[in-house]
């Protein structure tokens, strides 16, 4: 529907960008580079949005719970590629 209704597409794009940009800013503040922060935020946002849709369709929280575990793995994997900070903002195991 959003692809054929331009006002809806624009509103959806604006909301999605605000979520991704906000999450990317959080990751950047935690030491991620801008490109890594944006890529990680985009992946996590897409994963959770898909999980919300599947969860609503199934009337189940299972897809969201599974996605939360996958999102954690994505963030940890992205964080593991960062250079070691001078002082850790994120404690080991967090």
C-alpha positions in Angstrom: 0.0 0.0 0.0 2.7 2.5 0.9 4.4 2.0 -2.5 1.2 3.1 -4.3 0.1 5.9 -2.0 2.7 8.6 -1.9 1.6 10.4 1.3 1.7 7.1 3.2 5.0 6.2 1.7 6.5 9.6 2.7 5.1 9.3 6.3 6.4 5.7 6.6 9.9 6.7 5.3 10.0 9.7 7.7 9.1 7.5 10.7 11.5 4.7 9.8 14.3 7.2 9.2 13.7 8.8 12.6 13.9 5.4 14.4 17.0 4.4 12.5 18.7 7.8 13.0 17.9 7.8 16.7 19.3 4.3 17.2 22.3 5.1 15.1 23.0 8.2 17.3 22.8 6.0 20.4 25.3 3.5 18.9 27.6 6.4 17.8 27.6 7.7 21.4 28.6 4.3 22.5 31.7 4.3 20.2 30.5 2.9 16.9 31.7 4.7 13.8 29.0 6.5 11.8 28.8 3.9 9.1 28.7 1.0 11.5 26.2 2.7 13.7 23.8 3.3 10.8 24.2 -0.1 9.3 23.6 -1.7 12.7 20.6 0.5 13.4 19.1 -0.2 10.0 19.5 -4.0 10.5 18.0 -3.9 14.0 15.1 -1.6 13.0 14.2 -3.8 10.0 14.5 -7.0 12.1 12.2 -5.6 14.8 9.7 -4.1 12.3 9.3 -7.5 10.6 8.9 -9.2 14.0 6.2 -6.8 15.0 4.3 -7.5 11.8 4.7 -11.3 12.2 3.7 -11.1 15.9 0.6 -9.2 15.2 -0.4 -11.6 12.4 0.1 -14.6 14.6 -1.2 -12.9 17.8 2.0 -14.0 19.4 5.0 -12.5 21.1 7.3 -15.3 19.9 8.5 -13.4 16.8 9.4 -10.3 18.8 11.2 -12.4 21.5 13.2 -14.2 18.8 14.0 -10.9 17.0 15.2 -9.4 20.3 17.7 -12.2 20.7 18.8 -11.8 17.1 19.1 -8.0 17.5 21.3 -8.5 20.5 23.6 -10.8 18.5 23.7 -8.2 15.7 24.8 -5.4 18.0 27.3 -7.6 19.8 28.8 -8.7 16.5 29.1 -5.1 15.3 30.6 -4.0 18.6 33.2 -6.8 18.5 34.7 -5.2 15.3 35.2 -1.8 17.0 38.7 -0.8 18.2 39.2 -1.1 21.9 38.2 2.1 23.6 40.5 3.9 26.1 37.8 3.5 28.7 34.9 1.2 28.1 31.5 2.8 27.8 29.9 -0.6 27.5 31.2 -3.1 30.2 32.3 -6.5 29.0 29.4 -8.9 28.8 26.8 -6.1 28.6 
